Amino acid sequence: MEVKLNKPICFFDLETTGIEVAKDRIVEISILKVFPNGNKECKTWLVNPERSIPARASEIHGITDEKVANEPTFKQLAPQIYAMIKDSDLAGFNSDRFDIPLLVEELLRADIDFDMKNCVTVDVQTIFHKKEERTLSAAYKFYCDKNLDNAHSAAADTEATYEIFKAQLQRYDDLPKDIKALSEYTTRKKAVDFAGFIVLNEDGQEIFSFGKHKGKLVDEVLETEPGYFGWIQNADFPLYTKKVLTGIKLRKLSTKL
């Protein structure tokens, strides 16, 4: 793999109860950790989501309530998962928009204060979409000339994503060869909270991307309408969004001291 790694990078994939970051839960997670020296470590866990898995989700990934009934909960697994990823950058397929936000939500629910400030991310899907506009199975066939058997198995999808990433680096000579630059290349928008409720404008300032204050500076909204902070904290927003907003508020308060 011709890419510069300054620290490990974890490719990962989730199978879940659904697609809502703030509400849904992980039922399977697979992590492939690649070290700067080329060594690899891979782990996969089935997870009891402590709720019924919708039939439509089971039809996609094949994981049922019965299959995870005796598996550990995410909170029980969280220390192991955190230990594996805490020193690493993160990568996946559609990971910036879904897998990473949901993983961070689960870690925060498990009382692990995971912060994305210490790592960068690479979304392999974005490279693919910028170059070819296809799905994961099509990407695997296109780049690796292989059929993705057992699709929607976290382990199979994770391994396929890693292989696609290596093939992309070989195919596209113009792709950056270090993770930070690749992260910038695969970032669709400058989201501060990953879920995209708080983003950066062209001047690098935090703004809201939704609702009545869409496009307005977060600092100014917190100043002119203090109750908006409380509304977000009590509403059904992702925990990481709330954490980021709290950090902005505390930063603003500290500048006044």
Buried (B, 14 or more C-beta within 10 A) or exposed (E): EEBEBEEBBBBBBBBBBEEEBBEBBBBBBBBBBBEEEEEEEBBBBBBBBEEEBEEEBBEEBEBBBEBBEEBBBBBEBBEEBBEBBBEBBBBBBBBBBBBBBBBBBBBBEBEBEBBBEEBBBBBBBBBBBEBEEBBBBEBBBBBBEEEBEEBBBBBBBBBBBBBBBBBBBEEEEEBBEEBEBBBEBBBEEBBBBBBBBBBBEEEEEBBBBEEEBEEBBBBEBBEEEEEBBEEBEEEEBBBBBBBBBEBBBEEEEEEEE
